[in-house]
Amino acid sequence: MGCRRPGAVLQICNRIGGTRAGRNPRVYQPKRGGAAASKRAVPIIFVNVTDPVGQGFVASLARPGGNATGFSIYEYGLAPKWLELLKEIAPGVQRVAVLRDAALVAGGGLLGAIQGVAPSFGVEVSPLGVRDASEIERGITGFADRSNGGLIVLASPLTAFHREPIIALAAKHRLPAVYPLRFFVSGGGLVSYGADATDLYRRAASYVDRVLKGEKPADLPVQAPTKYELVINLNTAKALGLELPPTLLARRRGDRIRGWGYLAAIAHSWFWHPPAV
């Protein structure tokens, strides 16, 4: 759920839950993490959390150990795929900026995963830790001073809220960019590859049902995404002078070509195998 005032969402959820602490699941802001999750008697089912262990929600993915469990939106194995996809679509890229919210600890693991595989792709990685719109503009503009650059944007409330200027800056400086979620592409971004967030919410309903029937969050392992999607904005690719490689098009399955110019492919096993949970 996108919201300019996440605190308001929390207040609404708490009003719905009232003061009953029994088995009624409630929702908390991800940044509150472990301290809030471990000390509450109210079961917590989280969705779209980047790093459940690193953010302190659970002790481990297999054995959460507290009153919180749920569904993560990433696994670190996904991050190198963003770099691979960028190089496949734009082979001339030699430098890659990774735009992330500097205030989020979780983004460091994804950045590290990208840096770990960068030498094998022959690219130089430049971390861009930002905290507001002005830092986003300065960071992207400064990076674009040199040629042969590309951009990877990590998911966070900050990058989601400022997605329009991020997309506009990438277009202005002709930076091929890979995004984590499809709404970036529907807004004019080049390509996204990531979990089907809607599917995670559907799956979360099953955990809520199990908790309401008496199971404890501590006994329910944190689940990873099982459905991924690749979305490419064909108009943006054309504007950047990029041609989609035949190898990429040959792998697609279940494609849908929209009239306004993007290609969406639901990815199960054909593009990347998510590790089993």
Secondary structure, DSSP 8 states (H G I E B T S, - for coil): ---S-HHHHHHHHHHHHTT--SS--B---GGGHHHHHHH-SS-EEEEEES-TTTTTS-S-SS---SSEEEEES--TTHHHHHHHHHHHH-TT--EEEEEEETT-TTHHHHHHHHHHHHHHHT-EEEEEEESSHHHHHHHHHHHTTSSSEEEEE---HHHHHTHHHHHHHHHHTT--EEESSHHHHHTT-SEEEEE-HHHHHHHHHHHHHHHHTT--GGGS--B----EEEEEEHHHHHHTT----HHHHHH--S-EE-TTSEEEEEESSSS------
